[in-house]
Amino acid sequence: MRAFRSTILLIAVLGGLFGYIYFVTWKKPATTDLDTKQEKVFAALEADKIDEIRVKAASGDTTTLKKTAGEWQLAAPVAARADEAIMSGITSSLASTTITRVVEDNASDLKEYGLAEPRIDVGFKAASDKDYRHLLIGEKSPTGADLFAKRGDDKRVFLISAAQETTFNRATFDLRDKTLLRFDREKVDGIEVVAGGKPLQMAKESGEWKITRPLQARADYGTVEGLVSRLQALQMKSIVAAEPGAADLKKYGFDKPDASVNVSLGSARATLLIGGKSDDTSVYVRDASMPAVMTVESAFADDLKKSAGEYRRKDIFEFRAFNATHLEITRNGQTIVFDKVKGQGDKTPDTWRRVSPKAADADKDKIEGAFAKLAGLRASAFGEPAAKTGLDAPVLTVLVKFDDGKKEERVSFGKAGADTFASRPGEPGAAKIDTADFDDVVKALDEISK
């Protein structure tokens, strides 16, 4: 029985091999592989000289695109921006695609290659062309590694790599730019998110992000910029309705949007509205400046539900050891003060000195070690203002001046059971910090206070 199965398998393999020989080798012209491998489908064509393309995809979509002022635009069946990366791939491939092998120089029957009615037709005009030139693509070769193709009315049938199908077989939606919000991120100075009826506002001042609503606090630069990047890169998955009516908008959840995002750029604004669920992985969205209803990944809508606390800056201190110039430690009713003493000239290093009590030189390495531990403290969460934090009777208060004394930070630390909290003047709530990290800070401060 096993021998019989092996024989059947061998026959199938041989059948595929003979099929390949039939379609390719037996009609192979006298030219050698060396002659044809390097032949381009469109000799001397330069990608950047192509300024008009018409793509008929296997799906039946036919799309016309034109390059205007260096940018590709869809001209039909809709007017829209084109996806520049995809268009670059198409134009580059038209200029660089090579003939793998010539099958027939003068094919009399194009049906056997799928070229009587080509699946894919890529027409284009370069700068000097009056009429379209065409790359017509038919079926795959028996091995699946190549595609039968020909140029326009030319009867020569040849093979091109099957990898080119994904480049040329593009429906209208594939070819359009899917970016939802277009804005210059360098000009973004504010973001407002409303999700679940809760507003969150952030503003950028002097290059720094701050939360302004529902509380006022420092924002984490990377987290906010991550949201800006996500908004700028957000891509639609589909277009559901190009011109929706009032009933459609209600159907898609835009009578009461689930969330909204406003990106401020000075006096300009870009607004995205999030409606109901399309399916388990998608939600409906609208650019407020356009009528169309589209879908995006539902993970984006989930991101908008982040609380203000998740956007807050987690660093307890902003200073770093290299720019600190003054330190005050208040603990158990006693304050110890240290100042940096600048070295005289380039060859004399800076030193640290305890100013009070008991003026004396301080160990620079220990001071900088303590600064490093202070600067490394981070919040793991932010508690409610009414929560028990021990900050009504701080166990430690640290004042640091930095940037040549132009800036200063005062942070108080409290203990509530096994938990440790920190607070900064003018910022609501208390930051919960790792107790072990705090204990390390206290040990380092004890070392320099001896």
Secondary structure as UniProt FT lines:
FT   HELIX           2..20
FT   HELIX           21..25
FT   TURN            26..27
FT   HELIX           33..37
FT   TURN            43..44
FT   HELIX           47..49
FT   STRAND          50..56
FT   TURN            58..59
FT   STRAND          62..68
FT   TURN            69..70
FT   STRAND          71..76
FT   STRAND          80..82
FT   HELIX           84..96
FT   STRAND          101..104
FT   HELIX           111..113
FT   STRAND          120..126
FT   TURN            127..128
FT   STRAND          133..140
FT   TURN            142..143
FT   STRAND          146..151
FT   TURN            152..153
FT   STRAND          157..161
FT   HELIX           162..164
FT   HELIX           165..168
FT   HELIX           172..175
FT   HELIX           185..187
FT   STRAND          190..195
FT   TURN            196..197
FT   STRAND          198..205
FT   TURN            206..207
FT   STRAND          208..213
FT   STRAND          217..219
FT   HELIX           221..233
FT   STRAND          238..241
FT   HELIX           246..251
FT   TURN            252..253
FT   STRAND          259..265
FT   TURN            266..267
FT   STRAND          268..279
FT   TURN            280..281
FT   STRAND          282..287
FT   TURN            288..289
FT   STRAND          293..297
FT   HELIX           298..303
FT   TURN            304..305
FT   HELIX           308..311
FT   HELIX           321..323
FT   STRAND          324..331
FT   TURN            332..333
FT   STRAND          334..341
FT   TURN            346..347
FT   STRAND          351..356
FT   STRAND          360..362
FT   HELIX           364..375
FT   STRAND          378..383
FT   TURN            385..386
FT   TURN            391..392
FT   STRAND          396..402
FT   TURN            403..406
FT   STRAND          407..416
FT   TURN            417..418
FT   STRAND          419..423
FT   TURN            425..426
FT   STRAND          430..433
FT   HELIX           435..449
//
